[in-house]
Amino acid sequence: MRDTKGFKIYRAVVLTVLGLFVLVPLYVMVTSSLKPLSDVQGAFTWWPSNLTLEPFVEMWKTVPLARYFVNSTIVSVVATVFSVLIAIVAAFAVSRFRFRGRTLFSTTVLSTQMFPGVLFLLPLFLIFVNINNSTGLQLVGTRLGLIITYLTFSLPFSIWMLAGYFDSIPRELDEAALVDGCGPLGALTRVVLPAARPGVIAVAIYSFMTAWGEVLFASVMTTEANRTLSVGLRQYSTQTNIYWNQIMAAALIVSIPVVIGFLLAQRHFVAGVTAGAVK
């Protein structure tokens, strides 16, 4: 009984510390976004002495935040759609069919997650430059190039997770669909996908979050015209001033789509990740 009580106390302490670790920075971000710039640059206070919503208005004027928002939305949504579609087909093939090189393909796909993304920066840049020189297709400094770049990151993990989720779906469902006259594609769309909805949602959330918050490749592969939010936030820091209150306000606005999407699909995301990670 003492062990149970001690564990409960230990759990409460750990959860409290972790909660403070998350909530305190968020609280500072919110309060700083409601302060005038002079108060943010002055001595730190836990509560704003002068509450104002001016940073939420001025942040759209200091930098072209709306354009960055549109660029991030287009790139993230398109990358997510293609990542989910390609991952579904590839994962279904890995899960349901036996072909030469299947094990090698699965191992290669998973092993790419072992390497840091910075290792792929120069090779991808050189590939895009060579493609431009050979075909005239501009990829560096375009949304298309950034979308392709994000697919190289999200696809391996998406394929691996969906393949694991498809493995958890009984093959008898496929066989029943084939008996009813469906082909492999029909079995995928009519039987497997409805049963794998949590896994598909988890992959979509993962792909969107990967594209929405990426900084390194976006800082190299974009120009002023197609810059994304994660890179555009740096524009609040100029040679003469740093608009900390507007940075905090913009960071809150940038976080809203991801937070809302995650909260709405949290149940499916947890179920999809759990089932996809454990076969």
N, C-alpha and C positions, 0 to 999 in steps of 0.2 A: 504493500500500500504506500510505503514511504517512497519507493522507487517511482510509482506512478505519480505521486504528488510532486516529487522532485523533477520528473520529466516535464510535467505541466508548467512548472515554474520556469524551467530552462527554455521550454518552447516559447513561453510568453516573453521572456527577456530577449531571445533571439529575434522573434517577430517584431518586437518593439524597436530594437536597434535597426533592423532592416527597413522597417517602415519609416523611421526617422531619416535613415540614409537616403531614401527615395523622396520623401515628402519635403524635407528641409530645402534642398536645392530648388524643387518645384515652387515652394512658397517664396523663396528669394526671387525667382524668375518672375512670378506674378506680381509681387510687390514692386520690384524694380521697373516693371513695365507700366506701373501706375504712378511713377514719380517723375517730376521734371528732371531734365538732364543735370541741372546743378545739384540736386539732391543726390542723384546717383553717384556723381563724381565727388561728392563731399563725404563726410564721415558716415559710416554704415549705420543704418537704423532698421530695426525689425519691422517697424510700421511706418508707412509714408506720412510725413507731416502735411503734405499737400497732395491730395489725390487728384489725378488728372487723367483724362483719356486721350490727351493730345498725342502721345507716342503712337497710338493705334491709328491715328489719322495721318500724322506726318510720315510714318514709315512707308506709305505708298508713294510719297513725293520725293523722299530722299534718294531712293533707288527705284528703278522700274520693277517693283515687286510683282505687279500683276503679270507682266510679261514672263518673269521667271516662274510664276505660278502656273501659267499656261504651258510653258515648256516642260516643266516637271510633270504636269498632269498627262500631257500627250505621250511623253517618253515612258512614263511609268505604266500607263494603261496599255499602250501598244506592246511594250515588253512583257507585261503580265499576260496578255491574251495569247501572244505567240509562245511564250514559255509554257503556259498551261496546255495549249493544243499540241505542241510538239512532245511535251512530256507525257501526255496521255497516250499518244500513239506509240512512242518508244517504250514506255513502261509496260503497256499491254503486250507488246511483242516480246519483251524480256520475260514477262511473267507467264505468258500462255504458250509460247512457242519454244521449241528446242532447235537451235541452229548452230552451225560452226562459228566459233568465236564469241558465243554468248557470254561465257564466263569472263573472257578477256575484256569484252565490251563493258560488262558490269564493273569489273575491277578498275578499269581505266576511268570510267565515269566517276566512281567514288574516290579514286586516288587524286583526282584534280583538286579536291577540297583540302588536301594536305598542304598545298602551296599557298603562300600569301599572294594576294592580288597584285602587289607591286611588281612581281616577277613577270606578269603578263603585259605590263604597261608598254614597254618598249617594243616587244614583238608585235603586239596588236597595232601600235602606231606605225611601225614599218610596213606591216601587211596592208594597212589602209592606204598608206602613201604609194606603195607599189600598185595597188588596185587602181588608184587614181591615175597613175602614170600609164598604166596599160590600157585601161578602158575609158578613162575620163570620168568615172563615177566618183564624185566627191564624198568621202566618208568622214574625214577629219573636219571638225567644226560644223557638223550637221547632226540633226536629230537621228537620222537613220544610222549613222555610225555609233552613236551613243546607245541606241536600242540594241544593235548587234552586240556591242560590248557587254551590256547587261545580260543578254541571253547567254553569253559564255559563262557567266557566273551562276545564274539561277538555274539553268537547265540541268547540270549534273546532279545537284542535290534534289531537284524536283523529280527527275527520272528515278533516282534511287528510292525516294520516299514513296512515290506512287507505285513503283514496282512492288515494294513491300506491302503496300495496302492492297493491291490487286491480288497478291498471293494469299491474303487473308480471306478473300472472297471464294467460296466453294466453286470448283470447276463444274460441278453438276449444273449450276445455273447456265453456264455457257453451253453445255451439252443439251440442256432442255431447249434453249433458244435455237440451237442448230437443228434439233429434231423438228421444231416448229417451222423451219424453213428459212431461218435467218442465216446470213453468212457471218464470217468473223467480225466484219464492221457492224453489222446489225446487232450481233450479240454484245459488242462493246457499247454501242449507243443506247440500246434498249434495256440491257440487263446489268452490265458491269458498272457503267457510269452512274446510274441512279443509286446503286448500292455503295459506290465509292464517293459519294458527294462530300462527306467530311474531308477525305483526303484531297480532293480537288480544291476545296475551299482553302485548306491549309497551304497547298502549293501556291494558290493565287495570292494569299496574304504574304507568304514568304517572298514571292517574286516582286510584289508591289513594294514591300518595305525595303528590299534590297536596292531597287531602282530609285525609290524616293529619297533615301538618305545618303546615297553614295557621293563621295566628295573627290577622291583621288582622280578617277578617270574623267569625271565631269570637269575638273579644273584644267585638264589637258586637251580633251576632245571637243570642247565647246568654245564658242566665241561670244562676244557681247550679245549678238542677236539671238542665240539659242542657249544662253546660259540657264542653268537650273537653280532651284532655290538653295540647295545645299552650298553651292558656290556663290550665289548672289548675296547671301547674308554677309559675306566678307566686305561687300561694298559699303556697309555702314561704318567701316573703319577707313578714315581718310588720313591724309598727311597732317591735317590740322586738328582733327577731332575724332573721337570715337563715340558714336551715339548708342550708349549702352542701353538706355531705356527703349529705344526703337529696336535694337537687336533682340531684347527680351520679348517685346511685343510681337515681332515678326516670328520668333522661334515658337511662340505659343500658337500663332495662326498656322504655321507650317505643320505643327504636330497634330492639328485637329483632324485632318482626313485619316491619318493612320490610326489615331486613337479611336475614332468613331468606328472605322472599319473593323478594328480588332475587337472592340467591345461587342459589336453586333454579331460577329462570327466567332466569338471566343470558344463557345462550346464545340463547334465543328473543328476549329483549329486544334484544340487539345486532343480531340478524338482522332483527328487525322494524323497528327504527329505521333501520337502513341501507337496507333495501329500500323503506321508506315515504318516506324523505327524498329518494331519487334515483329518478326515473322512467326 
